[in-house]
Amino acid sequence: MNELLLSVPDMSCEHCVRAITGEVTCVAGVESVDVRLETRTVRVTGSADEADVRAAIAEAGYEAA
């Protein structure tokens, strides 16, 4: 199992957290998603491809740095 930590500097509220969590959870290979507003990070564990996770974050309306 791999762990991926991405910064999402544009997150500003709980709506952002829910939107990102919802999109990333649907990515094939994602075992768990931990979105932290206070640090503006998204931690993903599983076998998901980083490009797919970044695309899901973009689908939610945000950009992973």
Steps between C-alpha positions, in 0.01 A plus 500: 500500500632844406443837662467823305502845661390795288468868583178674394558867590159624376299307762323740731193335654322176587329503159846468344577204724176321410539568127857369487424202722204403284694512176819333623309219673368393157848452350588136436757372748431756774483329839461814713491878465586751771437863404631753754376855469739635764807383306333511156616149421352183356647167613402197292590140575461208264616409153344794312700676231611852596377641169153358568493652848609839362229475233237428766611805700476706181151359439403630844616845388842520665862469398753281679837668529 
